[in-house]
Amino acid sequence: MLFNIYSRKIVGWEVHETESTDFAAALMSRACLAEGTCRTELVLHSDNGGPIKGATMLAKLQWLGVIPSFSRPSVSNDNPYSESLFKTLKYTPAYPDKPFTSLQSARDWVHSFVSWYNEDHRHSGIQFVTPASRHRGEDADILVARKAVYTAAKAKHPERWSKGIRCMKFVGGVWLNPDKIDEKADINEEKVA
């Protein structure tokens, strides 16, 4: 699976019986074409698996103008966004309790999951808007409209809102692993406030 960490949208996926650098390169090429991102400043952050570090994939990334970035060796949580996505996939109530009966049944299930995840799933990391809405740039307007609805509801029945309205602040840029200095600055700012 390929996904955009800013929007959390899954932008490409395939299911195969084996891992292959050729499959990975083809998926990356199709995703860049579908998203119109060829020759833009993209970074592909991935694990250190063979299919991703293979010559075919690296050549395809270079041809597409995508900068490869790899997880640090023996660091399983180097990409918290992908870890979160796979946890959502594995723990969704629709996840099958038995093995898939065929390659096609696995592909059908993943297709349904991706559709649900992108278009219906309200993602907590982006203020409960869908990844597809954020990807299309609709999230700021959704949050403004949602805040107006909540504010009106609170005005009608303030007794139901003892803790106030949920934060509707627009979520800006995201980073994979911000520098430790930035994290310490954030912690110190919180202590002062």
MDTraj code that builds the backbone (N, CA, C; nanometers):
import mdtraj as md
import numpy as np

residues = "MET LEU PHE ASN ILE TYR SER ARG LYS ILE VAL GLY TRP GLU VAL HIS GLU THR GLU SER THR ASP PHE ALA ALA ALA LEU MET SER ARG ALA CYS LEU ALA GLU GLY THR CYS ARG THR GLU LEU VAL LEU HIS SER ASP ASN GLY GLY PRO ILE LYS GLY ALA THR MET LEU ALA LYS LEU GLN TRP LEU GLY VAL ILE PRO SER PHE SER ARG PRO SER VAL SER ASN ASP ASN PRO TYR SER GLU SER LEU PHE LYS THR LEU LYS TYR THR PRO ALA TYR PRO ASP LYS PRO PHE THR SER LEU GLN SER ALA ARG ASP TRP VAL HIS SER PHE VAL SER TRP TYR ASN GLU ASP HIS ARG HIS SER GLY ILE GLN PHE VAL THR PRO ALA SER ARG HIS ARG GLY GLU ASP ALA ASP ILE LEU VAL ALA ARG LYS ALA VAL TYR THR ALA ALA LYS ALA LYS HIS PRO GLU ARG TRP SER LYS GLY ILE ARG CYS MET LYS PHE VAL GLY GLY VAL TRP LEU ASN PRO ASP LYS ILE ASP GLU LYS ALA ASP ILE ASN GLU GLU LYS VAL ALA".split()
xyz = np.array([
    [0.0834, -0.1180, 0.0000],
    [0.0000, 0.0000, 0.0000],
    [0.0873, 0.1235, 0.0000],
    [0.0434, 0.2220, -0.0747],
    [0.1067, 0.3538, -0.0755],
    [0.0045, 0.4533, -0.0239],
    [0.0467, 0.5398, 0.0660],
    [-0.0476, 0.6411, 0.1091],
    [0.0221, 0.7723, 0.1382],
    [-0.0557, 0.8775, 0.1316],
    [-0.0088, 1.0133, 0.1508],
    [-0.0157, 1.0449, 0.2997],
    [0.0966, 1.0793, 0.3628],
    [0.0918, 1.1008, 0.5078],
    [0.0196, 1.2301, 0.5447],
    [0.0133, 1.3263, 0.4537],
    [-0.0584, 1.4503, 0.4836],
    [-0.2085, 1.4239, 0.4934],
    [-0.2627, 1.3567, 0.3940],
    [-0.4080, 1.3340, 0.3905],
    [-0.4485, 1.2002, 0.4514],
    [-0.3552, 1.1089, 0.4659],
    [-0.3784, 0.9717, 0.5122],
    [-0.4527, 0.8888, 0.4067],
    [-0.4651, 0.9409, 0.2850],
    [-0.5351, 0.8679, 0.1783],
    [-0.4453, 0.7582, 0.1202],
    [-0.5027, 0.6404, 0.1037],
    [-0.4329, 0.5316, 0.0345],
    [-0.4374, 0.5662, -0.1139],
    [-0.3219, 0.5874, -0.1752],
    [-0.3164, 0.6308, -0.3142],
    [-0.2797, 0.5181, -0.4102],
    [-0.2444, 0.4033, -0.3568],
    [-0.2122, 0.2894, -0.4422],
    [-0.2025, 0.1626, -0.3606],
    [-0.2485, 0.0546, -0.4175],
    [-0.2392, -0.0732, -0.3486],
    [-0.2503, -0.1860, -0.4501],
    [-0.1941, -0.2981, -0.4173],
    [-0.2059, -0.4213, -0.4959],
    [-0.1879, -0.5388, -0.4016],
    [-0.2430, -0.6527, -0.4388],
    [-0.2254, -0.7759, -0.3641],
    [-0.1689, -0.8805, -0.4601],
    [-0.0559, -0.9393, -0.4230],
    [0.0081, -1.0445, -0.5026],
    [0.0425, -1.1603, -0.4107],
    [0.0676, -1.2750, -0.4687],
    [0.1037, -1.3922, -0.3893],
    [0.2478, -1.3856, -0.3398],
    [0.3315, -1.3067, -0.4072],
    [0.4717, -1.2937, -0.3676],
    [0.5125, -1.1473, -0.3710],
    [0.6201, -1.1156, -0.2978],
    [0.6773, -0.9817, -0.3031],
    [0.7742, -0.9745, -0.4202],
    [0.7784, -0.8604, -0.4856],
    [0.8664, -0.8465, -0.6009],
    [0.8991, -0.6996, -0.6227],
    [1.0240, -0.6728, -0.6581],
    [1.0626, -0.5360, -0.6899],
    [0.9899, -0.4874, -0.8148],
    [0.9603, -0.5788, -0.9074],
    [0.8862, -0.5414, -1.0279],
    [0.7444, -0.4975, -0.9930],
    [0.6767, -0.5714, -0.9036],
    [0.5420, -0.5333, -0.8602],
    [0.5448, -0.3977, -0.7898],
    [0.6450, -0.3777, -0.7023],
    [0.6555, -0.2518, -0.6283],
    [0.6779, -0.1346, -0.7235],
    [0.7634, -0.1529, -0.8227],
    [0.7913, -0.0458, -0.9192],
    [0.6672, -0.0133, -1.0021],
    [0.5940, -0.1153, -1.0437],
    [0.4720, -0.0932, -1.1221],
    [0.3666, -0.0204, -1.0380],
    [0.3519, -0.0594, -0.9112],
    [0.2561, 0.0068, -0.8225],
    [0.2927, 0.1539, -0.8052],
    [0.4183, 0.1822, -0.7819],
    [0.4623, 0.3201, -0.7641],
    [0.4363, 0.4019, -0.8896],
    [0.4635, 0.3452, -1.0030],
    [0.4418, 0.4144, -1.1299],
    [0.2933, 0.4451, -1.1508],
    [0.2067, 0.3461, -1.1264],
    [0.0618, 0.3670, -1.1420],
    [0.0085, 0.4704, -1.0431],
    [0.0580, 0.4678, -0.9193],
    [0.0113, 0.5630, -0.8186],
    [0.0525, 0.7057, -0.8554],
    [0.1757, 0.7243, -0.9003],
    [0.2207, 0.8579, -0.9407],
    [0.1401, 0.9084, -1.0597],
    [0.1119, 0.8215, -1.1540],
    [0.0325, 0.8602, -1.2703],
    [-0.1101, 0.8962, -1.2287],
    [-0.1713, 0.8136, -1.1454],
    [-0.3090, 0.8381, -1.1009],
    [-0.3210, 0.9672, -1.0209],
    [-0.2199, 0.9981, -0.9413],
    [-0.2232, 1.1175, -0.8572],
    [-0.1648, 1.2406, -0.9264],
    [-0.1097, 1.2221, -1.0455],
    [-0.0504, 1.3353, -1.1168],
    [0.0708, 1.3929, -1.0471],
    [0.1516, 1.3057, -0.9891],
    [0.2651, 1.3528, -0.9093],
    [0.4006, 1.3181, -0.9682],
    [0.4051, 1.2763, -1.0926],
    [0.5343, 1.2451, -1.1528],
    [0.6185, 1.3707, -1.1620],
    [0.7465, 1.3560, -1.1325],
    [0.8442, 1.4647, -1.1389],
    [0.8156, 1.5785, -1.0401],
    [0.7489, 1.5470, -0.9312],
    [0.7306, 1.6462, -0.8254],
    [0.8188, 1.6054, -0.7083],
    [0.8268, 1.6866, -0.6081],
    [0.9135, 1.6580, -0.4940],
    [0.8455, 1.5613, -0.3981],
    [0.8460, 1.4353, -0.4338],
    [0.7885, 1.3320, -0.3489],
    [0.8988, 1.2546, -0.2797],
    [0.8667, 1.2070, -0.1595],
    [0.9570, 1.1199, -0.0862],
    [0.8803, 0.9922, -0.0549],
    [0.9367, 0.8794, -0.0880],
    [0.8778, 0.7501, -0.0528],
    [0.9526, 0.6972, 0.0684],
    [0.8841, 0.6950, 0.1832],
    [0.9454, 0.6404, 0.3041],
    [0.8968, 0.4966, 0.3181],
    [0.9889, 0.4047, 0.3316],
    [0.9513, 0.2636, 0.3362],
    [1.0447, 0.1870, 0.4281],
    [1.0110, 0.0594, 0.4437],
    [1.0988, -0.0273, 0.5223],
    [1.2202, -0.0637, 0.4376],
    [1.3029, -0.1508, 0.4899],
    [1.4241, -0.1911, 0.4190],
    [1.4076, -0.3221, 0.3443],
    [1.2842, -0.3548, 0.3085],
    [1.2574, -0.4809, 0.2397],
    [1.3196, -0.4867, 0.1018],
    [1.3470, -0.6080, 0.0586],
    [1.4092, -0.6320, -0.0712],
    [1.3345, -0.5713, -0.1889],
    [1.2001, -0.5864, -0.1950],
    [1.1288, -0.5305, -0.3098],
    [1.1449, -0.3784, -0.3228],
    [1.1577, -0.3106, -0.2119],
    [1.1684, -0.1649, -0.2157],
    [1.3112, -0.1209, -0.2463],
    [1.4106, -0.1980, -0.2012],
    [1.5497, -0.1602, -0.2225],
    [1.6098, -0.2235, -0.3478],
    [1.5272, -0.2996, -0.4215],
    [1.5757, -0.3642, -0.5430],
    [1.6088, -0.2646, -0.6524],
    [1.6956, -0.3057, -0.7439],
    [1.7420, -0.2177, -0.8509],
    [1.6270, -0.1682, -0.9380],
    [1.5306, -0.2549, -0.9668],
    [1.4171, -0.2139, -1.0509],
    [1.3389, -0.1018, -0.9848],
    [1.3109, -0.1171, -0.8561],
    [1.2348, -0.0153, -0.7844],
    [1.3139, 0.1146, -0.7734],
    [1.4404, 0.1066, -0.7388],
    [1.5225, 0.2272, -0.7256],
    [1.5345, 0.3009, -0.8591],
    [1.5462, 0.2254, -0.9683],
    [1.5520, 0.2881, -1.1005],
    [1.4190, 0.3557, -1.1338],
    [1.3086, 0.2909, -1.0983],
    [1.1762, 0.3494, -1.1232],
    [1.1578, 0.4767, -1.0419],
    [1.1999, 0.4752, -0.9157],
    [1.1897, 0.5951, -0.8324],
    [1.2702, 0.7097, -0.8924],
    [1.3902, 0.6789, -0.9381],
    [1.4739, 0.7820, -0.9993],
    [1.4055, 0.8361, -1.1246],
    [1.3511, 0.7492, -1.2066],
    [1.2832, 0.7908, -1.3293],
    [1.1612, 0.8770, -1.2982],
    [1.0885, 0.8433, -1.1907],
    [0.9701, 0.9199, -1.1511],
    [1.0049, 1.0481, -1.0761],
    [1.1309, 1.0621, -1.0356],
    [1.1709, 1.1795, -0.9584],
    [1.1320, 1.1705, -0.8128],
    [1.1171, 1.0481, -0.7615],
    [1.0782, 1.0255, -0.6223],
    [1.2038, 0.9954, -0.5408],
    [1.2161, 1.0613, -0.4277],
    [1.3327, 1.0423, -0.3412],
    [1.3054, 0.9268, -0.2456],
    [1.3899, 0.8247, -0.2455],
    [1.3689, 0.7143, -0.1509],
    [1.4199, 0.7497, -0.0112],
    [1.3455, 0.7048, 0.0885],
    [1.3831, 0.7219, 0.2278],
    [1.3511, 0.5903, 0.2974],
    [1.4406, 0.5411, 0.3776],
    [1.4212, 0.4102, 0.4391],
    [1.4189, 0.4192, 0.5912],
    [1.3424, 0.3299, 0.6516],
    [1.3408, 0.3196, 0.7966],
    [1.4802, 0.2841, 0.8460],
    [1.5083, 0.3234, 0.9683],
    [1.6358, 0.2866, 1.0279],
    [1.6345, 0.1373, 1.0598],
    [1.7471, 0.0708, 1.0452],
    [1.7515, -0.0729, 1.0744],
    [1.7049, -0.1036, 1.2168],
    [1.6251, -0.2051, 1.2312],
    [1.5749, -0.2550, 1.3597],
    [1.4879, -0.1547, 1.4346],
    [1.4272, -0.0610, 1.3630],
    [1.3358, 0.0354, 1.4251],
    [1.1981, 0.0111, 1.3630],
    [1.1147, -0.0633, 1.4355],
    [0.9872, -0.1060, 1.3790],
    [0.8833, 0.0050, 1.3722],
    [0.9029, 0.1119, 1.4483],
    [0.8020, 0.2179, 1.4490],
    [0.8525, 0.3463, 1.3842],
    [0.9370, 0.3336, 1.2846],
    [0.9958, 0.4495, 1.2199],
    [0.8941, 0.5257, 1.1343],
    [0.7826, 0.4654, 1.1048],
    [0.6780, 0.5338, 1.0301],
    [0.5458, 0.5121, 1.1030],
    [0.5131, 0.5967, 1.1985],
    [0.3916, 0.5756, 1.2776],
    [0.2642, 0.5822, 1.1943],
    [0.2681, 0.6527, 1.0816],
    [0.1486, 0.6633, 0.9973],
    [0.1150, 0.5283, 0.9330],
    [0.2160, 0.4603, 0.8805],
    [0.1876, 0.3298, 0.8197],
    [0.1529, 0.2268, 0.9261],
    [0.2162, 0.2362, 1.0449],
    [0.1813, 0.1444, 1.1538],
    [0.0345, 0.1630, 1.1924],
    [-0.0102, 0.2870, 1.1988],
    [-0.1493, 0.3163, 1.2328],
    [-0.2450, 0.2629, 1.1259],
    [-0.2083, 0.2820, 0.9994],
    [-0.2918, 0.2319, 0.8897],
    [-0.3068, 0.0806, 0.8974],
    [-0.1970, 0.0101, 0.9181],
    [-0.2056, -0.1352, 0.9219],
    [-0.2793, -0.1848, 1.0462],
    [-0.2719, -0.1108, 1.1552],
    [-0.3507, -0.1483, 1.2731],
    [-0.4995, -0.1313, 1.2425],
    [-0.5354, -0.0214, 1.1763],
    [-0.6748, -0.0006, 1.1369],
    [-0.7211, -0.1137, 1.0460],
    [-0.6375, -0.1529, 0.9505],
    [-0.6719, -0.2617, 0.8591],
    [-0.6949, -0.3920, 0.9357],
    [-0.6030, -0.4267, 1.0245],
    [-0.6115, -0.5551, 1.0947],
    [-0.7231, -0.5610, 1.1983],
    [-0.7590, -0.4458, 1.2555],
    [-0.8580, -0.4466, 1.3625],
    [-0.9950, -0.3941, 1.3209],
    [-1.0132, -0.3697, 1.1926],
    [-1.1457, -0.3287, 1.1479],
    [-1.2408, -0.4473, 1.1675],
    [-1.3652, -0.4227, 1.2102],
    [-1.4589, -0.5336, 1.2330],
    [-1.4810, -0.6219, 1.1099],
    [-1.4581, -0.5663, 0.9913],
    [-1.4784, -0.6444, 0.8686],
    [-1.3608, -0.7364, 0.8356],
    [-1.2518, -0.7269, 0.9132],
    [-1.1346, -0.8100, 0.8818],
    [-1.1725, -0.9575, 0.8930],
    [-1.1405, -1.0376, 0.7924],
    [-1.1806, -1.1791, 0.7942],
    [-1.1159, -1.2575, 0.9088],
    [-1.1930, -1.3480, 0.9664],
    [-1.1386, -1.4303, 1.0742],
    [-1.0774, -1.5601, 1.0217],
    [-1.0915, -1.5847, 0.8922],
    [-1.0316, -1.7031, 0.8293],
    [-0.9484, -1.6576, 0.7097],
    [-0.8527, -1.7400, 0.6663],
    [-0.7708, -1.7024, 0.5501],
    [-0.8569, -1.6810, 0.4253],
    [-0.8084, -1.5975, 0.3356],
    [-0.8788, -1.5760, 0.2102],
    [-0.8793, -1.7042, 0.1293],
    [-0.9863, -1.7280, 0.0587],
    [-0.9984, -1.8515, -0.0195],
    [-0.9254, -1.8454, -0.1526],
    [-0.8952, -1.7243, -0.1979],
    [-0.8240, -1.7092, -0.3252],
    [-0.7571, -1.5726, -0.3291],
    [-0.6701, -1.5561, -0.4251],
    [-0.6053, -1.4276, -0.4452],
    [-0.7106, -1.3217, -0.4781],
    [-0.8077, -1.3588, -0.5586],
    [-0.9124, -1.2633, -0.5956],
    [-0.9966, -1.2219, -0.4749],
    [-1.0248, -1.3145, -0.3842],
    [-1.1023, -1.2767, -0.2655],
    [-1.0231, -1.1799, -0.1771],
    [-0.8910, -1.1977, -0.1707],
    [-0.8066, -1.1040, -0.0955],
    [-0.8095, -0.9668, -0.1622],
    [-0.7987, -0.9645, -0.2935],
    [-0.8033, -0.8371, -0.3661],
    [-0.9380, -0.7686, -0.3482],
    [-1.0459, -0.8447, -0.3538],
    [-1.1801, -0.7870, -0.3348],
    [-1.1936, -0.7262, -0.1957],
    [-1.1424, -0.7973, -0.0940],
    [-1.1530, -0.7448, 0.0425],
    [-1.0724, -0.6165, 0.0583],
    [-0.9494, -0.6144, 0.0069],
    [-0.8661, -0.4950, 0.0193],
    [-0.9299, -0.3783, -0.0574],
    [-0.9870, -0.4063, -0.1728],
    [-1.0560, -0.3012, -0.2501],
    [-1.1666, -0.2387, -0.1654],
    [-1.2456, -0.3212, -0.0989],
    [-1.3529, -0.2698, -0.0127],
    [-1.2957, -0.1897, 0.1042],
    [-1.1899, -0.2413, 0.1652],
    [-1.1279, -0.1711, 0.2772],
    [-1.0773, -0.0341, 0.2340],
    [-1.0058, -0.0280, 0.1223],
    [-0.9484, 0.0984, 0.0752],
    [-1.0595, 0.1991, 0.0462],
    [-1.1654, 0.1543, -0.0162],
    [-1.2789, 0.2425, -0.0452],
    [-1.3379, 0.2979, 0.0845],
    [-1.3614, 0.2094, 0.1825],
    [-1.4144, 0.2526, 0.3121],
    [-1.3180, 0.3486, 0.3811],
    [-1.1904, 0.3115, 0.3861],
    [-1.0900, 0.3908, 0.4569],
    [-1.0790, 0.5316, 0.3979],
    [-1.0721, 0.5417, 0.2667],
    [-1.0548, 0.6710, 0.2021],
    [-1.1799, 0.7583, 0.2063],
    [-1.2964, 0.6986, 0.1842],
    [-1.4188, 0.7779, 0.1654],
    [-1.5106, 0.7860, 0.2868],
    [-1.5066, 0.6887, 0.3783],
    [-1.6016, 0.6851, 0.4898],
    [-1.5379, 0.6977, 0.6282],
    [-1.4178, 0.6490, 0.6425],
    [-1.3492, 0.6477, 0.7732],
    [-1.3160, 0.7891, 0.8179],
    [-1.3653, 0.8268, 0.9348],
    [-1.3342, 0.9578, 0.9935],
    [-1.2063, 0.9403, 1.0759],
    [-1.0983, 0.9960, 1.0279],
    [-0.9659, 0.9721, 1.0844],
    [-0.9379, 1.0658, 1.2015],
    [-0.9060, 1.0083, 1.3173],
    [-0.8842, 1.0892, 1.4378],
    [-0.7632, 1.1811, 1.4253],
    [-0.6632, 1.1440, 1.3489],
    [-0.5431, 1.2258, 1.3360],
    [-0.5623, 1.3516, 1.2527],
    [-0.6735, 1.3600, 1.1807],
    [-0.7009, 1.4774, 1.0974],
    [-0.8391, 1.5350, 1.1305],
    [-0.8702, 1.5362, 1.2600],
    [-0.9926, 1.5963, 1.3138],
    [-1.1211, 1.5304, 1.2617],
    [-1.1166, 1.4012, 1.2424],
    [-1.2340, 1.3226, 1.2066],
    [-1.2964, 1.3634, 1.0732],
    [-1.2111, 1.3974, 0.9761],
    [-1.2567, 1.4092, 0.8384],
    [-1.2037, 1.2866, 0.7651],
    [-1.2552, 1.2590, 0.6493],
    [-1.2085, 1.1419, 0.5755],
    [-1.0766, 1.1738, 0.5054],
    [-0.9927, 1.0737, 0.4842],
    [-0.8691, 1.0981, 0.4093],
    [-0.8956, 1.1566, 0.2703],
    [-0.9990, 1.1089, 0.2019],
    [-1.0282, 1.1602, 0.0675],
    [-1.0685, 1.3071, 0.0730],
    [-1.1457, 1.3464, 0.1741],
    [-1.1845, 1.4882, 0.1876],
    [-1.0617, 1.5757, 0.2084],
    [-0.9714, 1.5305, 0.2933],
    [-0.8490, 1.6087, 0.3180],
    [-0.7633, 1.6132, 0.1928],
    [-0.7547, 1.5014, 0.1222],
    [-0.6736, 1.4937, 0.0011],
    [-0.7246, 1.5921, -0.1048],
    [-0.8556, 1.6093, -0.1099],
    [-0.9171, 1.7026, -0.2054],
    [-0.9145, 1.8473, -0.1550],
    [-0.8673, 1.8693, -0.0314],
    [-0.8603, 2.0034, 0.0239],
    [-0.9919, 2.0542, 0.0801],
    [-1.0830, 1.9648, 0.1136],
    [-1.2141, 2.0027, 0.1651],
    [-1.2192, 2.0088, 0.3176],
    [-1.1147, 1.9656, 0.3840],
    [-1.1200, 1.9516, 0.5295],
    [-1.1363, 2.0828, 0.6039],
    [-1.0744, 2.1904, 0.5594],
    [-1.0871, 2.3186, 0.6298],
    [-1.2324, 2.3656, 0.6305],
    [-1.2989, 2.3556, 0.5159],
    [-1.4402, 2.3961, 0.5076],
    [-1.5296, 2.3037, 0.5909],
    [-1.4999, 2.1760, 0.5907],
    [-1.5773, 2.0802, 0.6709],
    [-1.5658, 2.1157, 0.8191],
    [-1.4452, 2.1475, 0.8637],
    [-1.4246, 2.1802, 1.0049],
    [-1.4944, 2.3105, 1.0441],
    [-1.4947, 2.4096, 0.9562],
    [-1.5651, 2.5352, 0.9840],
    [-1.7152, 2.5092, 0.9963],
    [-1.7696, 2.4328, 0.9012],
    [-1.9135, 2.4019, 0.9052],
    [-1.9480, 2.3191, 1.0283],
    [-1.8634, 2.2231, 1.0617],
    [-1.8882, 2.1390, 1.1786],
    [-1.8860, 2.2216, 1.3070],
    [-1.7919, 2.3140, 1.3158],
    [-1.7841, 2.3987, 1.4350],
    [-1.9110, 2.4831, 1.4489],
    [-1.9645, 2.5323, 1.3383],
    [-2.0885, 2.6120, 1.3423],
    [-2.2046, 2.5276, 1.3941],
    [-2.2131, 2.4037, 1.3505],
    [-2.3200, 2.3138, 1.3964],
    [-2.3064, 2.2877, 1.5465],
    [-2.1846, 2.2573, 1.5916],
    [-2.1620, 2.2303, 1.7336],
    [-2.1900, 2.3542, 1.8186],
    [-2.1480, 2.4713, 1.7703],
    [-2.1703, 2.5950, 1.8451],
    [-2.3195, 2.6231, 1.8595],
    [-2.3950, 2.6018, 1.7519],
    [-2.5408, 2.6225, 1.7574],
    [-2.6054, 2.5224, 1.8525],
    [-2.5610, 2.3994, 1.8493],
    [-2.6164, 2.2973, 1.9386],
    [-2.5860, 2.3314, 2.0846],
    [-2.4653, 2.3795, 2.1102],
    [-2.4277, 2.4167, 2.2468],
    [-2.5107, 2.5365, 2.2947],
    [-2.5379, 2.6309, 2.2061],
    [-2.6179, 2.7478, 2.2433],
    [-2.7607, 2.7081, 2.2808],
    [-2.8151, 2.6078, 2.2118],
    [-2.9518, 2.5614, 2.2411],
    [-2.9594, 2.4826, 2.3707],
    [-2.8592, 2.4005, 2.3975],
    [-2.8595, 2.3123, 2.5147],
    [-2.7226, 2.3130, 2.5828],
    [-2.6878, 2.4227, 2.6504],
    [-2.5543, 2.4304, 2.7128],
    [-2.5311, 2.3233, 2.8194],
    [-2.6369, 2.2727, 2.8795],
    [-2.6216, 2.1702, 2.9838],
    [-2.5633, 2.0399, 2.9277],
    [-2.5743, 2.0186, 2.8003],
    [-2.5201, 1.8965, 2.7377],
    [-2.3719, 1.9089, 2.7038],
    [-2.3159, 2.0263, 2.7239],
    [-2.1800, 2.0540, 2.6804],
    [-2.0925, 2.0955, 2.7979],
    [-2.0840, 2.0143, 2.8985],
    [-2.0070, 2.0494, 3.0184],
    [-1.8573, 2.0664, 2.9901],
    [-1.8063, 1.9992, 2.8909],
    [-1.6625, 2.0082, 2.8601],
    [-1.6339, 2.0985, 2.7405],
    [-1.7350, 2.1618, 2.6863],
    [-1.7136, 2.2486, 2.5708],
    [-1.7165, 2.1710, 2.4401],
    [-1.6862, 2.2414, 2.3346],
    [-1.6882, 2.1838, 2.1998],
    [-1.5530, 2.1199, 2.1698],
    [-1.5570, 2.0074, 2.1021],
    [-1.4340, 1.9399, 2.0596],
    [-1.3516, 2.0341, 1.9713],
    [-1.2226, 2.0221, 1.9778],
    [-1.1326, 2.1034, 1.8966],
    [-1.1592, 2.0786, 1.7477],
    [-1.1786, 2.1849, 1.6748],
    [-1.2036, 2.1761, 1.5308],
    [-1.0913, 2.2443, 1.4527],
    [-0.9750, 2.2564, 1.5151],
    [-0.8629, 2.3259, 1.4534],
    [-0.8086, 2.2466, 1.3344],
    [-0.7857, 2.3163, 1.2248],
    [-0.7299, 2.2565, 1.1039],
    [-0.5921, 2.1982, 1.1340],
    [-0.5676, 2.0775, 1.0890],
    [-0.4382, 2.0110, 1.1078],
    [-0.3493, 2.0482, 0.9900],
    [-0.2383, 2.1131, 1.0178],
    [-0.1477, 2.1574, 0.9115],
    [-0.0557, 2.0459, 0.8638],
    [0.0683, 2.0819, 0.8377],
    [0.1663, 1.9871, 0.7854],
    [0.1996, 1.8765, 0.8833],
    [0.2535, 1.7683, 0.8308],
    [0.2922, 1.6535, 0.9127],
    [0.4342, 1.6112, 0.8760],
    [0.5023, 1.5489, 0.9716],
    [0.6375, 1.5009, 0.9506],
    [0.6473, 1.3590, 1.0037],
    [0.7353, 1.2813, 0.9439],
    [0.7535, 1.1439, 0.9898],
    [0.8183, 1.1388, 1.1266],
    [0.9376, 1.1859, 1.1368],
    [1.0108, 1.1818, 1.2625],
    [1.0741, 1.3178, 1.2860],
    [0.9976, 1.4108, 1.3467],
    [1.0539, 1.5448, 1.3685],
    [1.1796, 1.5371, 1.4541],
    [1.2643, 1.6328, 1.4343],
    [1.3898, 1.6356, 1.5109],
    [1.3610, 1.6355, 1.6600],
    [1.4466, 1.5723, 1.7357],
    [1.4316, 1.5662, 1.8817],
    [1.4298, 1.7067, 1.9416],
    [1.5029, 1.7992, 1.8813],
    [1.5059, 1.9365, 1.9322],
    [1.3666, 1.9979, 1.9245],
    [1.2970, 1.9777, 1.8122],
    [1.1625, 2.0309, 1.7969],
    [1.0677, 1.9702, 1.8996],
    [1.0824, 1.8400, 1.9261],
    [0.9967, 1.7737, 2.0242],
    [1.0201, 1.8321, 2.1633],
    [1.1467, 1.8577, 2.1992],
    [1.1776, 1.9160, 2.3299],
    [1.1217, 2.0567, 2.3406],
    [1.1283, 2.1335, 2.2322],
    [1.0736, 2.2699, 2.2330],
    [0.9233, 2.2669, 2.2571],
    [0.8530, 2.1717, 2.1905],
    [0.7092, 2.1594, 2.2100],
    [0.6760, 2.1251, 2.3550],
    [0.7529, 2.0339, 2.4138],
    [0.7284, 1.9924, 2.5528],
    [0.7509, 2.1114, 2.6467],
    [0.8593, 2.1874, 2.6237],
    [0.8867, 2.3031, 2.7086],
    [0.7786, 2.4096, 2.6958],
    [0.7264, 2.4312, 2.5744],
    [0.6184, 2.5276, 2.5544],
    [0.4940, 2.4862, 2.6306],
    [0.4646, 2.3544, 2.6310],
    [0.3482, 2.3048, 2.7030],
    [0.3633, 2.3287, 2.8532],
    [0.4840, 2.3124, 2.9072],
    [0.5075, 2.3317, 3.0497],
    [0.4885, 2.4782, 3.0872],
    [0.5292, 2.5688, 2.9987],
    [0.5178, 2.7110, 3.0259],
    [0.3719, 2.7551, 3.0222],
    [0.2950, 2.7003, 2.9291],
    [0.1562, 2.7426, 2.9092],
    [0.0641, 2.7031, 3.0195],
])
top = md.Topology()
chain = top.add_chain()
for i, resn in enumerate(residues, 1):
    res = top.add_residue(resn, chain, resSeq=i)
    for name in ("N", "CA", "C"):
        top.add_atom(name, md.element.get_by_symbol(name[0]), res)
traj = md.Trajectory(xyz[None], top)
